Amino acid sequence: MSQVKIMGILNATPDSFFEGSRLINQKAVDVAGKMLEEGADILDIGGQSTRPGAIPVSASEEADRVLPVLENIAAAFSNVAISVDTFYCSVAKQAVIAGANMVNDISAGDDDPEMLPFIAQNNISYVAMHKKGNPQTMQKNPEYKNVTETVIEYFRLKEELFQSLGINQWIIDPGFGFGKTIEHNFQLLREMQAFRTFGKPVLVGISRKSMIWKTLQTTAENALNGTTALHMSALMNGADILRVHDVKEAKECVSLYQAVYG
């Protein structure tokens, strides 16, 4: 990817880990407009919290949360790139009909056997993320012999599967915070260049996550400065897409990165 993209997070949920990202109704449209003005390239709309310990909601409830927000945003802004954050194929199908042109799946197709055939048949851009376990179990003492090697091998197998299905427009998300300790997350960040071997864009989702605020002994609400610092590290290590709560600051980070490194 020649130019770094900014993906703005829009959570149509009552319980996302960062309170400032919880959006419904007209507020979601207003925030979407602000994000686009500030330089967001993609809007990522989700209806389910996947923070550690979160209780999953059904596909129908997730659809009820996501679709009105997605439809309103698609109607309000022309030619906007919209991603739907879901591991349910049924939600992805409805979202694409409503105007989404990307699916962001934290399970990379592992949680719903219908997802990958749907992606292949419709030639949709697809974010495949690595996670270990599920939101209820993933942070209960996750262990790896070598986290980077494990995640790389996971995507090697996914690459073979995607090729067999004809899925070409896929994006790698190493899954920061999804079944990883803080130390695992920082190792992945340091060693992100390893993911360049796939020749696919790499998405980094670290915005206001606990790897930042726990390290700084603060809170998610006070983790913007730390997020920006690690966004620069991510860019220096090869990130193509930053998935963020704070578009303006992320865009400024990208601009400064490009001013320094071209």
ABEGO torsion letter per residue (X at the ends): XABBBBBBBBBBBAABABAAABBBEAAAAAAAAAAAAAGBABBBBBABBABBGBBBBBAAAAAAAAAAAAAAAAAABBGBBBBBBBABAAAAAAAAAAGBABBBBAAGGAABAAAAAAAAAAGBBBBBBBBBEBAAAAABGBBBABAAAAAAAAAAAAAAAAAAAGBABBBBBAGBGBGBBAAAAAAAAAAAAAAAAAGBBBBBBABGBAAAAAAAGBBAAAAAAAAAAAAAAAAAAGBABBBBABAAAAAAAAAAAAAAAX
